[in-house]
Amino acid sequence: MDKVFSADATAIAFEQRGSGPALVLVGGAFMTRHESAELAALLAERFTVITYDRRGRGDSGDSPAYDVQREVEDLDALIEHAGGEAMLFGMSSGAVLALEAAARGSAVTRLALYEPPFVTDDSRPPLPADYVAHLDELVEQRAYGDAVAYFMTAAVGMPAEAVAAMRQAPFWAGMEAVARTLPYDGRVMGGTMSGRPLPADRWQSVTVPVLVGSGDAGAPHMLTGAREFAALADNFTFRVFPGQEHTIAPAVLAPVLADFFTAGEQV
């Protein structure tokens, strides 16, 4: 493990492996650098792969006031460490963060996204209007277990009974440990889980090749949202992964990413 320092002096923990063009993996809610280790190992044969703890998680620091721009600056610091430009792969809300970095001018050369959790239709309820505000309240109260439960029911859409049973599982403590960052992911999503069409102009500044993927065995809104996003621009390409859900098998994902990131044109 090593660290870089973001523009606001926050320490961002990362690991680097492999050799070749730089590729940064951006995790979604709850994810630390460890959840990306298997995918990183598969990609390290062809790339210099950087996995990192987003601010507020794992071994990374944080700042008192959150802003999405701070997380973009965290990526900028990692990209600078990698040589001044990099490709990004983002998973779930991490896909939207990676997209935001590209839209805000980070030195991103190619971008791959898997299941950005857009809600653009009525196949599931939209997020409550006060979703982020309520998460903020729970985190301020240090009610981290309740924050996780609220995320799982309101954002993921799990039944309350199933989430109650999950509280007894060994992995629940790990989720509580990063629960204070759940409002961060809510702010990254920025109203794109409202059940309304995606804003056509939000990412129009992204001109690099973009691959957006979704499984066809998971929640229907994921597939719909990814397809609708990919239709926004000619440089966005859509890819369906048969039989995959929101947690995609690294062995299935890695070769597609490797081909995309080494191709002279979009796959």
Secondary structure, DSSP 8 states (H G I E B T S, - for coil): -EEEE-TTS-EEEEEEES-SSEEEEE--TT--GGGGHHHHHHHTTTSEEEEE--TTSTT----SS--HHHHHHHHHHHHHHTTS-EEEEEETHHHHHHHHHHHTT--EEEEEEE------SSSS----TTHHHHHHHHHHTT-HHHHHHHIIIIII---HHHHHHHTTSTTHHHHHHTGGGHHHHHHHHTTTTSSS---TTTTTT--S-EEEEEESSS-HHHHHHHHHHHTT-TTEEEEEETT--SS--HHHHHHHHHHHHH-SS--
